Amino acid sequence: MAHDGRRDADGDIEMATAPPVFEFIKAPKLTKWSQPSLVTFLRDRRQYGGKIWERYLATGEVHENVLISIKSSIEPQILEHLARYVFKSEVFALSEETLREEIERKAGSLMNNHVPDVDKLFAERLRMDTSEKDVHARVASYFISFDKLVDDNGLASWVGRAEVTDAAGQQRMKTRCKLLMANLAPAMLRVDIQRLAEVTHRHVRQDDVALYELIVTRASLQQHYHQMQQEVKKAAPEKPKSTAKKSDGGGSKPTAATPTEARKNP
């Protein structure tokens, strides 16, 4: 570390503070106008934006001067295509907000307007990792996997986690919670949560945050009792195996005399 030769009151050399070193943060590029590409772009863009914000907080740089715009992140040919065929405008007239809204709209829509069998989709591809002993991590991973399936298949409008503001939002949240409950594992947890949702915890049918908390609570209890059962089973002494034959009363049963013997012994 460099120093300027000055000394403090104790005679020690004052070391100049080195400027912080930051990694180069590369903005994601949009190179294909397809729903899967847009989903990935938005996901990477959120991560990129978070890193830029952390850098802004650490250095005090002007956030807008550091952040690469969405418009600059789109391949020129795609931008020209959008301007002419989608917006019927010129490239220079396309605003950041207009592009963001169109990307989010297409990413959150069903590809080719095809409506998949949602119940089957989640039943086949959503799994809870019961081998994960940390219940919080297990449930968090389950919810994250659910949202990734939602994003990847353009189902945000139907079962996304956006805030509820109207009747359509209530129906969306109700369907979301129903799917989350239907694919829980093990079966004991699924049945437990579904019964509670029908009787004593009816609010979790339309509140995914409350549902998450209930799942964590009940799964933790089940995991606790499962581990206790395993520990008690291991600690219990083995019962000696009995090798003695059952007693027949101290003697053998008399055998019936054959007809020949009966004639010899009248």
C-alpha positions in Angstrom: 0.0 0.0 0.0 1.4 3.4 -0.9 2.1 6.1 1.6 3.0 9.8 1.4 5.8 9.9 4.0 3.8 11.7 6.7 3.9 10.4 10.2 1.4 10.4 13.0 1.9 11.6 16.6 3.5 8.2 17.5 6.0 8.5 14.7 4.3 5.8 12.6 4.0 6.3 8.8 0.5 7.2 7.8 -0.7 4.9 5.1 -2.9 6.2 2.3 -6.2 4.4 2.0 -6.4 2.6 -1.2 -9.6 3.2 -3.3 -12.0 0.3 -3.3 -11.7 -2.2 -6.1 -14.9 -3.4 -7.8 -15.4 -6.2 -10.2 -16.6 -5.3 -13.7 -20.4 -5.7 -13.7 -21.5 -6.8 -17.1 -25.1 -6.0 -18.1 -27.1 -8.9 -19.6 -27.8 -8.7 -23.3 -31.1 -9.6 -25.1 -30.1 -11.4 -28.3 -33.4 -13.2 -29.0 -37.0 -12.1 -28.9 -38.5 -15.3 -27.5 -40.3 -15.9 -24.3 -37.7 -18.1 -22.6 -35.0 -15.6 -23.6 -37.0 -12.7 -22.1 -37.6 -14.6 -18.9 -33.9 -15.2 -18.5 -33.1 -11.6 -19.5 -35.5 -10.2 -16.8 -34.1 -12.6 -14.2 -30.5 -11.6 -15.0 -31.4 -7.9 -15.2 -32.8 -8.0 -11.7 -29.5 -9.5 -10.4 -27.5 -6.9 -12.4 -29.6 -4.1 -11.0 -29.0 -5.3 -7.5 -25.2 -5.3 -8.0 -25.2 -1.8 -9.5 -27.3 -0.5 -6.5 -24.8 -2.0 -4.0 -22.0 -0.3 -5.9 -23.9 3.0 -5.9 -24.3 2.8 -2.1 -20.6 2.0 -1.6 -19.2 4.7 -3.9 -21.8 7.4 -4.2 -21.7 7.3 -8.0 -24.8 8.5 -9.8 -26.9 5.4 -10.2 -28.3 6.4 -13.6 -24.8 7.0 -14.9 -23.6 3.5 -14.0 -26.7 1.4 -14.9 -26.8 0.3 -18.5 -30.3 0.9 -19.9 -32.6 -1.8 -21.2 -32.5 -0.1 -24.6 -28.7 -0.4 -24.8 -28.9 -4.0 -23.7 -31.0 -5.1 -26.7 -29.3 -6.3 -29.8 -29.7 -3.6 -32.5 -31.5 -5.8 -35.0 -34.1 -6.8 -32.4 -34.5 -3.1 -31.5 -35.1 -2.2 -35.1 -37.6 -5.0 -35.5 -39.5 -3.9 -32.4 -39.6 -0.3 -33.6 -41.0 -1.2 -37.0 -43.3 -4.1 -36.4 -44.4 -3.9 -32.8 -44.4 -0.2 -31.9 -44.6 1.2 -35.5 -42.1 3.9 -34.5 -38.5 4.9 -34.9 -35.8 3.4 -32.7 -34.9 6.8 -31.2 -38.5 7.3 -30.1 -38.6 4.1 -28.0 -38.5 4.9 -24.3 -37.0 2.7 -21.5 -40.4 2.3 -19.9 -42.1 1.3 -23.1 -39.5 -1.4 -23.8 -39.7 -2.7 -20.2 -43.5 -3.0 -20.3 -43.4 -4.9 -23.5 -40.7 -7.3 -22.3 -42.6 -7.9 -19.1 -45.9 -8.4 -20.9 -44.4 -11.0 -23.4 -42.4 -12.8 -20.7 -45.5 -13.1 -18.5 -47.8 -14.3 -21.2 -48.5 -17.9 -22.4 -46.2 -18.8 -25.3 -48.2 -19.0 -28.6 -51.4 -18.5 -26.4 -51.2 -22.2 -25.5 -52.8 -23.0 -22.2 -51.0 -26.0 -20.6 -52.4 -28.5 -18.2 -51.3 -26.5 -15.1 -52.2 -29.2 -12.6 -50.2 -31.8 -14.5 -47.3 -29.4 -15.1 -46.7 -28.8 -11.4 -47.4 -32.4 -10.4 -44.7 -33.6 -12.8 -42.1 -30.9 -12.3 -42.5 -29.4 -8.8 -40.8 -31.4 -6.1 -40.1 -30.8 -2.4 -36.6 -32.1 -1.4 -37.4 -34.2 1.7 -33.8 -35.2 2.0 -33.0 -31.6 3.1 -33.1 -31.6 6.9 -33.1 -27.8 7.3 -36.9 -27.2 7.0 -36.6 -23.5 6.3 -34.2 -24.3 3.4 -36.5 -27.1 2.2 -39.6 -24.9 2.1 -37.8 -21.9 0.6 -36.4 -24.1 -2.2 -39.9 -25.4 -2.8 -41.4 -21.9 -3.2 -38.5 -20.7 -5.3 -38.9 -23.7 -7.7 -42.6 -23.0 -7.9 -41.9 -19.4 -9.0 -39.3 -20.5 -11.5 -41.8 -22.8 -13.1 -44.3 -19.9 -13.2 -41.8 -17.6 -14.9 -40.5 -20.2 -17.3 -44.0 -21.0 -18.5 -45.5 -17.6 -18.7 -48.0 -18.2 -15.9 -47.4 -15.0 -13.9 -50.9 -13.7 -14.7 -52.5 -16.9 -13.4 -50.4 -17.9 -10.4 -47.8 -15.3 -10.0 -46.9 -13.7 -6.6 -47.9 -10.1 -7.4 -49.9 -8.1 -4.9 -53.6 -8.7 -4.7 -55.6 -5.6 -5.7 -58.8 -6.9 -7.2 -61.1 -9.9 -7.6 -58.8 -11.3 -10.4 -55.9 -11.0 -8.0 -57.8 -12.9 -5.3 -58.5 -15.7 -7.8 -54.9 -15.8 -8.9 -53.7 -16.1 -5.3 -56.2 -18.8 -4.5 -55.1 -20.9 -7.4 -51.4 -20.3 -6.5 -52.0 -21.5 -2.9 -54.0 -24.5 -4.1 -51.1 -25.6 -6.3 -48.6 -25.0 -3.6 -50.5 -27.2 -1.1 -51.3 -29.9 -3.7 -47.7 -30.7 -4.4 -46.3 -30.8 -0.9 -44.3 -33.8 0.4 -44.3 -36.0 2.3 -48.0 -37.0 2.0 -48.4 -36.5 5.8 -47.5 -32.8 5.5 -49.7 -32.3 2.4 -52.7 -33.8 4.1 -52.0 -31.9 7.4 -51.8 -28.5 5.6 -54.9 -29.2 3.4 -57.0 -30.1 6.4 -55.8 -27.0 8.4 -56.6 -24.8 5.3 -60.1 -26.3 5.2 -61.0 -25.9 8.9 -58.8 -23.8 11.2 -56.5 -21.8 8.9 -58.8 -20.9 6.0 -57.0 -17.6 5.3 -53.9 -19.5 4.0 -56.0 -20.5 0.9 -55.6 -16.9 -0.4 -52.4 -15.8 1.3 -49.2 -17.4 0.2 -47.1 -15.7 2.9 -49.3 -17.1 5.6 -49.3 -20.4 3.8 -45.5 -20.4 3.8 -45.3 -19.7 7.5 -47.8 -22.5 8.3 -45.9 -25.0 6.1 -42.6 -24.2 7.9 -44.2 -24.5 11.3 -45.9 -27.9 10.6 -43.0 -29.3 8.6 -40.6 -28.4 11.5 -42.8 -30.2 14.0 -43.0 -33.3 11.8 -39.2 -33.2 11.2 -38.6 -32.9 15.0 -40.8 -35.9 15.8 -39.2 -37.9 13.0 -35.7 -37.3 14.3 -36.8 -38.0 17.9 -38.3 -41.3 16.8 -35.1 -42.2 15.0 -32.9 -41.3 18.0 -35.1 -43.3 20.5 -35.1 -46.3 18.1 -31.3 -46.2 17.9 -30.9 -45.8 21.7 -33.3 -48.6 22.7 -31.5 -51.9 23.7 -32.1 -54.8 21.5 -34.4 -57.5 22.9 -32.7 -61.0 23.1 -34.1 -63.4 20.5 -35.8 -66.4 22.2 -34.6 -69.8 20.9 -36.6 -72.1 23.3 -39.4 -74.1 21.8 -42.9 -73.8 23.2 -43.5 -76.2 26.1 -46.0 -79.1 25.4 -46.9 -79.7 29.1 -43.9 -81.8 30.1 -44.5 -84.9 28.0 -45.2 -86.0 24.5 -48.8 -86.7 23.4 -49.7 -90.5 23.3 -49.9 -91.9 19.9 -52.9 -93.8 18.8 -52.5 -97.6 18.5 -52.5 -99.1 15.1 -55.2 -101.7 14.2 -52.5 -104.5 14.4 -51.3 -103.4 17.8 -54.9 -103.3 19.1 -55.5 -106.9 18.1 -52.3 -108.0 19.9 -53.2 -106.1 23.1 -56.9 -106.7 23.7 
